């Protein structure tokens, strides 16, 4: 390392001040409760939904899982939620087919931003026929539920 005095280069030491960021601050972050849960579906038996606690709203940020079925019988994967008494079936993107004997295996994983109201069930569902079984993991957070304001659309 060259001698700083001989080379004519001065080294200046500065103190870094912590940056102050206020724009874009997430005011709800302190009230968020992380959530992760499994959802299961079997065409031959009961499914296992996630029921949103009363007085909370669920925000789903990520869903991943897999479905198994008899060859060629799957035509869609969906995550079902309810907001303001409106039931919606959200399509989930699924990956390439992985064959395995008599059954096909379809993985899926997707970042999402979906909502579910207090007391409603979040379900995993499939479009297809025959024997279908699947499992999904969802992750996101709960926030305090606020009353929804009705939006009127002009004609």
Residue frames as qw, qx, qy, qz and C-alpha x, y, z in Angstrom:
[[0.000, 0.890, 0.456, 0.000, 0.00, 0.00, 0.00],
 [0.423, 0.513, -0.050, 0.745, 1.51, 3.36, -0.98],
 [0.303, -0.358, -0.439, 0.766, 2.37, 5.87, 1.67],
 [0.121, 0.836, 0.532, 0.053, -0.44, 8.42, 1.64],
 [0.204, -0.857, 0.034, 0.471, 1.83, 11.37, 2.43],
 [0.351, -0.360, 0.574, 0.646, 4.30, 10.71, -0.41],
 [0.301, 0.357, 0.772, 0.431, 1.74, 10.01, -3.12],
 [0.088, -0.025, -0.075, -0.993, -0.08, 13.28, -2.53],
 [0.458, -0.394, -0.652, -0.458, -3.39, 11.48, -1.99],
 [0.216, -0.226, 0.544, -0.779, -5.37, 12.51, 1.02],
 [0.326, -0.322, -0.881, -0.116, -7.78, 10.17, 2.60],
 [0.309, -0.286, 0.170, -0.891, -10.84, 11.83, 4.05],
 [0.130, -0.238, -0.942, 0.200, -12.86, 10.00, 6.62],
 [0.387, -0.264, -0.146, -0.871, -16.54, 10.73, 6.70],
 [0.260, 0.099, 0.831, -0.482, -19.21, 9.69, 9.10],
 [0.220, -0.265, -0.749, -0.566, -22.21, 8.13, 7.46],
 [0.397, -0.021, 0.380, -0.835, -25.48, 9.41, 8.74],
 [0.304, 0.271, 0.912, -0.051, -28.33, 6.92, 8.90],
 [0.112, -0.190, -0.516, -0.828, -30.72, 7.55, 6.07],
 [0.325, 0.275, 0.568, -0.705, -34.19, 8.73, 6.95],
 [0.134, -0.140, -0.780, -0.595, -36.83, 7.10, 4.80],
 [0.338, 0.262, 0.560, -0.710, -40.40, 8.16, 5.26],
 [0.580, 0.336, -0.280, -0.688, -41.86, 7.96, 1.77],
 [0.689, 0.147, -0.657, -0.269, -43.48, 4.60, 1.07],
 [0.123, -0.260, 0.811, -0.509, -43.54, 3.59, 4.72],
 [0.489, -0.262, -0.779, -0.294, -45.81, 0.62, 5.36],
 [0.334, -0.411, 0.331, -0.781, -48.08, 1.82, 8.15],
 [0.883, -0.199, -0.079, -0.418, -49.73, -1.58, 8.56],
 [0.613, 0.354, -0.685, 0.171, -46.51, -3.59, 9.04],
 [0.069, -0.296, 0.726, -0.617, -46.75, -3.46, 12.83],
 [0.669, 0.009, 0.378, -0.640, -50.26, -4.91, 12.77],
 [0.730, 0.311, -0.513, -0.327, -49.55, -7.74, 10.35],
 [0.696, -0.348, 0.602, -0.181, -49.59, -11.29, 11.68],
 [0.234, 0.410, -0.799, -0.373, -47.68, -13.76, 9.49],
 [0.829, 0.069, 0.386, -0.400, -49.66, -16.80, 8.36],
 [0.308, 0.356, -0.807, -0.356, -48.77, -20.02, 6.63],
 [0.707, 0.021, 0.536, -0.461, -51.10, -22.96, 6.23],
 [0.101, -0.076, 0.917, 0.379, -51.68, -26.14, 4.26],
 [0.684, 0.254, 0.081, -0.679, -54.72, -26.69, 2.10],
 [0.231, -0.119, 0.944, 0.206, -55.59, -30.18, 0.89],
 [0.673, 0.282, -0.072, -0.680, -58.01, -31.51, -1.67],
 [0.179, -0.094, 0.969, 0.146, -59.09, -35.03, -2.50],
 [0.490, -0.012, -0.422, -0.763, -61.88, -35.82, -4.95],
 [0.601, -0.186, -0.770, -0.103, -62.66, -38.92, -2.89],
 [0.496, -0.479, -0.596, 0.412, -62.90, -37.23, 0.51],
 [0.145, -0.950, -0.248, 0.119, -63.22, -33.99, 2.45],
 [0.498, 0.599, -0.145, 0.610, -60.91, -31.09, 1.72],
 [0.541, -0.543, -0.324, 0.555, -58.99, -29.13, 4.33],
 [0.225, 0.822, 0.154, 0.500, -59.50, -25.37, 3.85],
 [0.347, -0.059, -0.392, 0.850, -58.02, -22.50, 5.83],
 [0.167, -0.821, -0.527, -0.145, -60.71, -20.53, 7.69],
 [0.223, 0.488, -0.160, 0.829, -59.85, -16.86, 8.21],
 [0.255, -0.346, -0.683, 0.591, -60.28, -15.85, 11.87],
 [0.034, -0.871, -0.473, -0.125, -63.15, -13.53, 12.70],
 [0.171, -0.955, -0.018, 0.240, -62.17, -9.84, 12.82],
 [0.390, -0.508, 0.536, 0.550, -59.17, -10.47, 10.50],
 [0.709, 0.656, -0.057, -0.251, -58.63, -10.25, 6.74],
 [0.788, -0.204, 0.456, 0.359, -56.18, -12.61, 5.06],
 [0.392, 0.812, -0.320, -0.291, -53.72, -11.41, 2.43],
 [0.917, -0.017, 0.344, 0.203, -52.17, -14.33, 0.53],
 [0.063, 0.843, -0.395, -0.360, -48.79, -13.57, -1.03],
 [0.198, 0.458, -0.835, -0.233, -47.56, -16.98, -2.18],
 [0.891, -0.001, 0.279, -0.357, -49.03, -20.37, -3.02],
 [0.279, 0.493, -0.802, -0.189, -47.17, -23.56, -3.91],
 [0.721, -0.100, 0.595, -0.341, -47.95, -27.25, -4.02],
 [0.098, 0.224, -0.873, -0.423, -48.66, -30.20, -6.26],
 [0.777, 0.133, 0.214, -0.577, -51.52, -32.27, -7.61],
 [0.144, -0.197, 0.944, 0.223, -51.61, -35.90, -8.61],
 [0.713, 0.313, 0.203, -0.594, -54.17, -37.42, -10.94],
 [0.776, 0.187, 0.578, 0.168, -54.71, -40.20, -13.46],
 [0.427, -0.077, 0.468, 0.770, -52.98, -39.52, -16.75],
 [0.087, 0.226, 0.477, 0.845, -54.17, -36.47, -18.64],
 [0.209, -0.660, -0.714, -0.105, -57.17, -35.62, -16.48],
 [0.276, -0.627, -0.276, 0.674, -56.10, -32.28, -14.98],
 [0.353, 0.649, 0.382, 0.556, -57.19, -29.10, -16.75],
 [0.003, 0.739, -0.065, 0.670, -56.72, -26.44, -14.05],
 [0.503, -0.287, -0.594, 0.559, -55.69, -25.55, -10.51],
 [0.121, -0.714, -0.178, -0.666, -57.43, -22.83, -8.52],
 [0.243, -0.142, -0.620, 0.733, -57.41, -21.06, -5.17],
 [0.219, -0.650, -0.585, -0.433, -60.88, -20.05, -3.98],
 [0.206, -0.144, -0.447, 0.858, -61.53, -16.97, -1.82],
 [0.077, -0.775, -0.594, -0.200, -64.45, -14.76, -0.78],
 [0.221, -0.134, -0.181, 0.949, -64.40, -10.96, -0.39],
 [0.329, 0.171, 0.098, -0.924, -67.51, -8.84, 0.25],
 [0.695, 0.230, 0.567, -0.378, -69.72, -11.91, -0.27],
 [0.675, 0.619, -0.272, -0.294, -68.24, -12.48, -3.74],
 [0.831, -0.225, 0.486, 0.150, -66.76, -15.94, -4.27],
 [0.461, 0.771, -0.376, -0.230, -63.89, -16.03, -6.77],
 [0.941, -0.061, 0.272, 0.193, -61.94, -18.95, -8.18],
 [0.053, 0.872, -0.408, -0.264, -58.39, -17.75, -8.97],
 [0.924, 0.344, -0.141, 0.090, -56.43, -19.75, -11.54],
 [0.512, -0.702, 0.446, 0.213, -52.97, -20.85, -10.44],
 [0.541, 0.649, -0.503, -0.181, -50.21, -21.42, -12.99],
 [0.893, -0.279, 0.354, -0.015, -48.93, -24.99, -12.97],
 [0.143, -0.655, 0.660, 0.339, -45.66, -26.44, -14.08],
 [0.513, 0.349, -0.682, -0.387, -44.73, -29.04, -16.61],
 [0.937, -0.145, -0.078, -0.308, -46.13, -32.50, -16.31],
 [0.039, -0.514, 0.848, -0.124, -44.01, -35.04, -14.49],
 [0.830, -0.007, -0.403, -0.386, -45.10, -38.55, -15.39],
 [0.158, -0.409, 0.826, -0.355, -44.98, -41.34, -12.87],
 [0.154, 0.108, 0.978, -0.090, -46.52, -44.73, -13.63],
 [0.039, 0.584, 0.789, 0.186, -50.30, -44.58, -13.66],
 [0.125, -0.885, -0.352, 0.276, -50.45, -41.01, -12.34],
 [0.410, 0.617, 0.021, 0.671, -49.34, -37.60, -13.51],
 [0.484, -0.586, -0.319, 0.566, -47.81, -35.08, -11.12],
 [0.255, 0.749, 0.202, 0.577, -48.17, -31.31, -11.59],
 [0.443, -0.374, -0.348, 0.737, -46.21, -28.88, -9.39],
 [0.096, 0.827, 0.299, 0.467, -47.26, -25.25, -9.01],
 [0.463, -0.465, -0.260, 0.708, -45.85, -22.14, -7.34],
 [0.199, 0.658, 0.341, 0.642, -46.89, -18.54, -7.79],
 [0.141, -0.190, -0.346, 0.908, -46.56, -15.14, -6.13],
 [0.107, -0.637, -0.650, -0.401, -50.04, -13.67, -5.74],
 [0.053, -0.016, 0.403, -0.913, -51.91, -10.97, -3.88],
 [0.422, -0.399, -0.694, -0.425, -55.29, -12.38, -2.95],
 [0.238, -0.268, 0.436, -0.825, -57.67, -11.47, -0.16],
 [0.448, -0.350, -0.810, -0.143, -60.15, -13.37, 1.99],
 [0.357, -0.590, 0.035, -0.723, -62.68, -11.92, 4.41],
 [0.251, -0.299, 0.747, -0.538, -63.17, -12.83, 8.10],
 [0.656, 0.059, 0.603, -0.450, -64.85, -16.17, 8.69],
 [0.783, 0.494, -0.158, -0.343, -64.53, -17.32, 5.08],
 [0.849, -0.191, 0.453, 0.194, -62.75, -20.46, 3.88],
 [0.256, 0.707, -0.543, -0.374, -59.80, -20.44, 1.48],
 [0.889, 0.044, 0.447, -0.090, -59.91, -23.64, -0.57],
 [0.102, -0.409, 0.755, 0.502, -57.77, -25.46, -3.08],
 [0.755, 0.391, 0.390, -0.354, -59.61, -26.74, -6.11],
 [0.265, -0.257, 0.756, 0.541, -58.96, -28.48, -9.41],
 [0.696, 0.439, -0.057, -0.566, -60.59, -28.73, -12.80],
 [0.210, 0.354, -0.888, -0.204, -60.48, -32.23, -14.15],
 [0.867, -0.129, -0.148, -0.458, -62.03, -35.62, -13.83],
 [0.806, 0.078, -0.557, 0.183, -61.23, -38.86, -12.10],
 [0.719, -0.586, -0.244, 0.284, -59.32, -39.20, -8.87],
 [0.316, 0.714, -0.168, 0.601, -57.50, -35.95, -8.00],
 [0.658, -0.646, -0.247, 0.297, -55.48, -35.23, -4.87],
 [0.422, 0.624, -0.109, 0.649, -53.45, -32.18, -4.04],
 [0.547, -0.646, -0.291, 0.446, -51.78, -30.19, -1.34],
 [0.315, 0.728, 0.028, 0.608, -50.87, -26.51, -1.28],
 [0.472, -0.439, -0.352, 0.678, -49.05, -24.23, 1.11],
 [0.113, 0.860, 0.233, 0.441, -50.13, -20.61, 1.36],
 [0.505, -0.327, -0.303, 0.739, -48.24, -17.81, 3.06],
 [0.034, 0.679, 0.246, 0.691, -49.17, -14.24, 3.76],
 [0.147, 0.001, -0.548, 0.824, -50.49, -12.26, 6.67],
 [0.177, -0.705, -0.686, -0.019, -53.57, -11.28, 8.64],
 [0.077, 0.207, -0.118, 0.968, -54.66, -7.67, 9.18],
 [0.199, 0.369, 0.631, -0.653, -57.49, -6.23, 11.23],
 [0.174, 0.497, 0.737, 0.424, -60.67, -6.29, 9.19],
 [0.101, 0.280, 0.138, -0.945, -62.19, -2.94, 8.42],
 [0.537, 0.555, 0.550, -0.317, -65.70, -2.53, 7.09],
 [0.396, 0.145, 0.596, 0.683, -65.76, -2.55, 3.31],
 [0.243, 0.526, 0.107, -0.808, -67.15, 0.47, 1.54],
 [0.618, 0.486, 0.613, 0.070, -69.53, -0.28, -1.31],
 [0.128, -0.345, 0.399, 0.840, -68.45, 1.15, -4.63],
 [0.563, 0.617, 0.474, -0.278, -71.19, 2.20, -7.01],
 [0.380, -0.043, 0.574, 0.724, -70.44, 2.16, -10.68],
 [0.363, 0.512, 0.062, -0.776, -72.05, 4.73, -12.92],
 [0.695, 0.369, 0.616, 0.026, -74.03, 3.44, -15.86]]
